[in-house]
Amino acid sequence: MSGETMSVNHLNALADCRARVDEMDREIVDLLNRRTSVVEEIGRIKKEAVLAIYEPNREVMVFENIKSHNHGPLSPDSLQRIFERIIDEMRRIQKERMEQGSQD
């Protein structure tokens, strides 16, 4: 469509797609917050049991789990990179909460 104006149909289709993405983003935020609540609970258990926050074997298990349930179009490598970021942030939150708990 070089130089052409987008039709009303194109604009409507684009708006519809963006609305669907916005709804999915809200669902992802809800899931991430639910995951964070569980991670905080795991952090409390680890603190009581005097366990390390970082567990490389557990991360391998998470990656295997997500990859085995992936049916595309997202590539396994892309999915792993996304979850690496999620796990990094969850680990940061867990560490932060554990440090806060030791100050109480």
Contacts in CASP RR format, 6 or more apart in sequence:
PFRMAT RR
TARGET T0000
AUTHOR 0000-0000-0000
METHOD contacts of the structure
MODEL  1
MSGETMSVNHLNALADCRARVDEMDREIVDLLNRRTSVVEEIGRIKKEAV
LAIYEPNREVMVFENIKSHNHGPLSPDSLQRIFERIIDEMRRIQKERMEQ
GSQD
6 14 0 8 1.000
32 86 0 8 1.000
35 86 0 8 1.000
35 90 0 8 1.000
36 90 0 8 1.000
36 93 0 8 1.000
39 90 0 8 1.000
39 93 0 8 1.000
39 94 0 8 1.000
40 93 0 8 1.000
40 94 0 8 1.000
40 97 0 8 1.000
42 94 0 8 1.000
43 53 0 8 1.000
43 94 0 8 1.000
43 97 0 8 1.000
43 98 0 8 1.000
44 97 0 8 1.000
45 51 0 8 1.000
46 52 0 8 1.000
46 53 0 8 1.000
46 94 0 8 1.000
46 98 0 8 1.000
47 98 0 8 1.000
47 101 0 8 1.000
47 102 0 8 1.000
53 91 0 8 1.000
53 94 0 8 1.000
53 95 0 8 1.000
53 98 0 8 1.000
54 91 0 8 1.000
59 87 0 8 1.000
62 83 0 8 1.000
62 87 0 8 1.000
63 80 0 8 1.000
63 83 0 8 1.000
66 79 0 8 1.000
66 80 0 8 1.000
66 83 0 8 1.000
67 76 0 8 1.000
67 79 0 8 1.000
67 80 0 8 1.000
70 76 0 8 1.000
70 79 0 8 1.000
74 82 0 8 1.000
END
